Every structure is written in C-alpha cells, then in structure tokens.
Amino acid sequence: MLLVLVLGFAVALGGYVGYVAIRAAQPVTLPAPTGAYPVGRTIIGWTDHTRTDSLAPQPGTPRELSVWLWYPAAPGPDAQPAPYTPGAWSGLHLGGVPGLGETGFDEVHDHALADVPVAGGRFPIAVLAPGLGLAAPQYTTIAENLASHGYLVTGVTPTYSANLTVLNGQTVSATDAGNPPVFDATDLHAGPAQAAGDRLVGIWAADDRFAAAHVAALDSSGRFAGHVDATTTVYLGHSFGGAAALEACSSDPHCAGAADLDGTQYGTVVHTGLTKPMLLVGSENSCITGICQPADAGDQADRDTARVLLAATTGPTWCYRINGAEHFNFSDYGTYYLAAPIRTQLALGPINGAEALTITGAYLTAFADHVTRGRPEPLLTGPPPYPQVDVQRIAS
C-alpha cells in the first residue's frame, strides 16, 4: 500500500512538473498601451561623479545607474522589437533561473521598439522608480503606457538595492547597505528600519533627480534633441520607489507632481509634506492612504505615517484603493505565469493581473496629464468607472 502511495505521488509530482514546464514556456503578451504613440525604448548607463556611492562594497565608488528610457516613437520600416529583458537582464528571474516555475522572459512580449527615432513634439519627463529589490524592466507595462501618451519615461534601477541590475554588461547584486536586512522586520517604522529607510530614500530620491536632469540634458543634442520638455517632471514609483518619488519631488523645482503606488512613506517629505500635486494608490489592505483597518502594528504605523504626510501636504491630493489587488499587482508580476508554490509567496491578489495594471495605468496617465499639461481629467474628479476602485480622497 505504501509503495502504491509513493508511486502515485511520484506520478502526480511528475505530471505537475511537466505542466509547470509547459505553462512557463507559453508566450505572454503584456497589456497593450492605450495612447496614440508607438513606443521606443533604449537603455543608458550614467555615472554621477558628484556622489560617492555609500551602498557600494568598494569605498569611493561613484554612483552608477542603469536607466531604461521608454518614449513616444516614430519608427521606420526596419524597426525591431525591444526584448523584454535583453542579455544579462534575464537574471531577473526569481532565483535567477529562467523559466523555472515562471514564464520565461524570452516568452514575455512587450510593445516597444528598440532604439527607434523619437516622435515629433516636446514631451514631459516621467521618472519611474521600482520597488525595493526590483528593477525598471519589471514595470514595462506601466512605462509603455505612459510613453504611448507622450511621456519620456525614465526607469531608474537603484544600484545595490535591486536584486539585480546590469552595468557595462555585468550583473550587479544588492548589498546589505542597499537592501538592509532590518527591512525584514514586521514594523518598518521602528528603530533601525526607520533610520535605514529614511537614509536610503534620500539616495533613491537623488538617483531620480539625477536621472531627470540627465534626460533634460538630452534636449541639447543627439536623438532626443528638441523633444524634451526639460522644465516639467513627474515622479512615479511603486513601494519604496513610491516613497522615493515623493521625496524627489519635494526638492525638485521642476516637479509637477508625484505618485506613490502602494509605498510606505519615508524621508523628510513625511513631515514637510508636498506643495505639488500628489497621487496615492493603495492595494486592498494597504494603509498608505491613511485610511484602513490596521491588521498589525506595521499597518498602524503605515497609516499614521500617511496621515502625518497628508496633514503636512498643501498640494492637491488624490487617494484611491484597488480592491482585489495586492502589493505585486503594481508590477508586471501580475501578468506572468507563476507556479502555485511561487505565487503563494508573492503578494498577488485575486484581481486579474492585466486588469490591475490597466487600472493603474489609467490613473497614472490621468494624473500626469492633469499636472503636466493642465488637462481636466474626469477620472480624477468623477466616480470611478472601475468597480474595483474605492475613492478615498479627491482634491478639490
């Protein structure tokens, strides 16, 4: 009898492994951009020689960043698709192993074209920061959608905080300084975690401002000459990147507004507030908008922090919650196939992954269009057309 059970288990396990392998090899197409422009993409490496990188393992190293730039394009007949994760970027797979229980990145099809000419016109800058441990390409859906609506989307991967980035063709991993072990604590607003978050968000915010300034400088020569609205930047980010977006906006005179997607807030901006427009979008159980039923001390700390930020902020503010969404639904993870044992370890809610990203993209675009171009946006002022969205605060 025992032998029969063991054999049955082995057959079932083998069948499941085979199923996972088949699903991981099936193509996945990211949600299509909703704007009028085709999308181009290029990858740039920049070094900030004005800063010594305190996160680097080698003292005295200048801060180096990989920047992905999605933009409105005017492709020619020879345009080629931009691979989702070219070269060494394929190491972004969970565990660094391509396709093991996760859609192979060669099978993820985006909508960008590689290194094509820029469309006619001048376009605002939208700096997009990832969550802690993640990288710019894992937000391709959001980036492509904004670019299709006429933005130079600047995806900044924070070196030594991302699990993997690629500099000069070589992979670079996170360090304890860049992704502090204290962030594994339950309450991220307690003691060492609070201090580490406040310190790190300042570095990320400086990365965002540096990238914005360098994109603005592209207006003077090269492919982007004459196409950059160098006076207008909107900062956007998910999770810790959302906190960095708020912090960057607070000290950039060119900032038109900032959006935080499900990110616990850190830094001086929490107490000084923003004078510019602000968008906060939380997942179903998130407390980052200041409205929630805290499940634990960490939630209560997040709620209290958000309330301090909101009380100090004098700029117009919009707050929303997406029901059915969890933390990773703001990234491309919601679109991949993930084997059940992997999926249960990630904060992905029951909402359809593509739908969550479509909703997020709609609100980000409406916010960006309103604050950079002064367009009236019914999505920000009227009842939401999406049943999953709860309005928690609308700017007057």
RAMOKA-V527439 format. One line per field, one symbol per residue. phi: phi as a letter, one per 40 degrees, with the letter a starting at -180 (. if undefined). burial: + if it has 16 or more other ideal C-beta (glycine too) atoms within 10 Angstrom, else -. Layout:
# RAMOKA-V527439
phi: ???
burial: ???
This chain:
# RAMOKA-V527439
phi: .ccccccccccccccccccccccccccbbcdcdbccccbbaabbbbbcccbccccccbdgcccbbcbcbbacbbcccccbccddbcfcccccddggbcgcgadcccccbcbcbcfccccchbbccbcbbcccgcbdccbddccccccccgbccbcbccdgbcdabbbfgbcbccbcccbcdcccccbcbbfdccccccccccccccdccccccccdccccagdcdgbbcccbbbbbabfcccccccccccbbcccciabbcfbdcbgccdccgbccdbbbbbcdbcbccgbabdcaccccccccccccdccccbccbbbbbbcgcbdcccbcdccccbddccdccbcbcccdcccccccdccccccccccccbgccbdccbbcccbcccbcbabcc
burial: -------------------+--++---+-++-+-+-+++++++--+-+----+-++----+-+++++++++++-+---+--++++---++++++---++-+++++-++-++++--++++---++++++++++++++++++++++++++++++++++++++++++++----++-+--++++----+--++---++-+++-+++++++++++++++++-++----+--++++-+++++++++++++++++++-+-++++++++++++++-++--++-+++++++++++++++++-----++++++-++--++--+--+++++++-++++++++++++++++--+---+-++-++++++++++++++++++++++----+-++---+-+-+++-++---
